[in-house]
């Protein structure tokens, strides 16, 4: 069974919306505004590219990343990696041709089936709505969280407000950095 890893830039109050400057969100770009850049705090991002064997995205994140990431040197390892987009309305002709093999999955059952295939870890970038659904369905195995020392208030959150049984996590890696960022890696306890 493949490991499904959710990776996120997240504010202390749980917001994941608009970290890189995406339009339409009041606090867009919060990961680089007024936060000193320390390369060591982002080491996990390079490691994710080396360790992941596939990427899973929701439609909105796919539409935001696919015009930009294929030509960015920072994301070169993701270019050749198989990508899966969970969407009920995206069509094959809307997929970009220069980002490698991309498969559209229509349901969470399709994601569960993908996890049962042979291969290494699958990484989920962005995709707040998808992350919430995956978490609620018990499909996420690990969280890679870079927690920013910010309270953003409103915005899309990584975790849903669904009333559900407690989901326990085990902290397997952590570090705090001089700029206030914290790396927290959690395994989901089954």
N, C-alpha and C positions, 0 to 999 in steps of 0.2 A: 504494500500500500504506500502511495506517495504522500509526502508531508506537504500540507498546505500552509504557507506562511503568509500572514498579513503583515505588511510593513507600512509604517505611517509616521509622518511628522504630525505631532499632536500637541495642542496647547494643554496646559495644566488642567483646564476645565473640560477637556475632551473634544475640542473642535479640531477638525481636519480639513475644513474647507479653505480653498484658495491659498495654499502655502507658498506656491511659486509665482504668484502674481496673476492668476487667472482672473479675467474680467467678471464683473457682476457681484463681487463680494466686498463689502465695506472694508474689511481688514486684509484684503488680498496682498500677498507678498510678505506675510508676517514672519516667515522663516529667515529673512535677511534684513529686515528693517530693524535697526537699533539692536541687533544681536551680532556680537563680534564673531567672525568666521574663524573657527579652529578646525583645521583639517582632521585632527585626531577624533573629533566628535562625529565625523562622517565616515570613518573607516568601515563601519558596518555596511554602508551603501555599496562600496566596491566589493566587499566580501559577498554580498547578496548576488551580485552579477556572476561571480565566480562559482558559487555553490548552486544556484538555481538552474534548473534544466528546462523550465517553461514559465511563461507569464500568463496570469489570469487577470482580466480587466472587465469592468462594467462598460457599457456603451459610452457613457458620458466621458469617462477617463480615456477610453480608446480614442474617441473623437478629439480630445484635447492633446493627447500624447502623440498620436500617429502622424500628424503633420510635422512634428518637431524632432522627436527622439530618433528616428531612423538616421538622421544626418549629424547627430551630436556625438562627438568623440567620447564624452562622459558616459554614454549609454551604448557604446559599441558592442559590448558582449550581449546585449539584449536583441540586437538586430537579427542575428542568425537563430536565435532561440524560438521554438514554437510558441505562438501566442494563441490564447483562447479568450473570446469575448462573450460574456453572458449578456444576451439581449433578446427580447421578444420581437423587436422590429428592425434591427440592423439587417441589411441585405448583403449578399456576396459582392455586388458591384459597388458597394460603399467602402469596401476594404481598400487600404492603400497598397499599391503594388511593390513598394520598395522597403518593406519591413519584414520580409520573410513569411514563412508559413503561418497563416492565421485561420483558425477554425471558430465558427460561431456556435455557441452552446445556447440552447433555448430555455433550459430549466436547471434548478438546483439538483435534480436527479441526474442530469448530464454531468454536472460537476462531481457529484458523488461517484459516478461511473468512471470519470477521468482519474479520480484519486485511486481507483482500484487497478489502474494500468501499471505496467512496468515503467520504471524511470525514477529520477531523482525529484528533489523538491520543486514545488510550484509556488511562485511568488505572486502575491496580489499587491499591486500598487494603486494608490488613490482609491477610487471606487467606493465611496462612503456607503451608498445604498446597498451595493453588493456585499460589502463587508458586514453590514448589519444582518442581512439575510443569511450569509454563510455562518456567522456566529450563532444566530438564533437556531439554525438547523444543525449545529454541532459539527460543522465541516472544517473549521479552522483548527490546526494542530499547534501553531506557534505564532506568537506576536513579536515583531521587532519594532519597538517604539522608541523614537527620539522625541523626548518630552521637552517642550520649550517653556521657559519661565514666563509665560504670558497667560492672562485671562482674557479671552476674546468675547465671552458672552454668547451672543447669537452665532449661529453657523451650524453647518452639517457636522454631526458627531460620528465618531467611529463606532460607538456602541448604541444599539437601539434602546428604547424605553419599554420594550416588551416585558410584561410580567412573566418571568420564567424561573425555573429552579436555579439555584446558585451554581455557577460554573467556576470551579476552582482552577487557579493558575499556580504554576511553580516557577519562581524566579531562577533562571539558569545562567544569566549573565547580566551584569549591571556596571555602570560607571557614571560618575558625575564629572563634569568638565568646568573649567574656570569661567566660561561664559554663561553658566547656569543650565546648560543642556544636560539631560540625563538620558543615558541609554538603558533601556530595560528590555530584556528578552525573556519572555514567558512561554513555557510549554503549557498547553491545556491538559489538565489532569482528567483522565477518563476513569 
